[in-house]
């Protein structure tokens, strides 16, 4: 089954058309990275998936998630978890770590007085904190955490529903090497546990070795779609980023460097 099925989609950010006739399908179990420069349409794609924006109405257009043309946003959260760079920027500074995790049950930014949690939900939050190694930080305020710690709590926020699919938006942006490697190990562990991962990025080093499919996105269109070994080449990436690129590859991980 396709978890994501976009056919001939047109979408706008404000008055600017980002996609025109975009088509893209991703099947369950297909570990995928969408790679592209700034302005390629990556953020707009994430907003389409999260429901923040809607595709322009066209009779021939399809936006289908998990086989459904229409979905209940609450039910969708149990299947699709999104960890975005924008969420980290916008999250409330004074919220405690445990509250960040619990806010995932309401998909809210912070907690509010009317929100109630069952014993089962609190137990699930405990399990997620233990899984991510952040239990000792449960009472720390969000603004007191390092960038890497914040990122792990936001991942926990997405994991409370135990979704089968997780979407990561530039997951190691702003992290030092130690925090970067630790976070990528968490992503790899989720893949090994059977999660489907969609990674949206412009950083090659963020693409785990388990990812086999690469989609190159440029100026709102799919430039290429195929196996990692075929698309992560100097020629392809030079075309994608409009600058000469040389590649290094070690144990299935890639890094970009200036060519020449």
Protein Blocks (a to p, Z undefined) as FASTA:
>chain_A
ZZbdcehiacdehjbcfbghiacdddehiacdddddehilmmmmmmmmnomaccdddfkb
ccdeehiabdcfklmmmmmccddfklmmmpcfklcfklmmmmmmnopgcjdfklccdfkl
mmmmmmmmmmnopmmmmmpcfklpcfklmmmmmmmmmmmnopabdcdehklgoiafklmm
mmmmmmmmmmmnopacddddfbfklmcfklmbdcddeehiafbgcdfklmmcfklmmmmn
opacddddeehiacdddeZZ
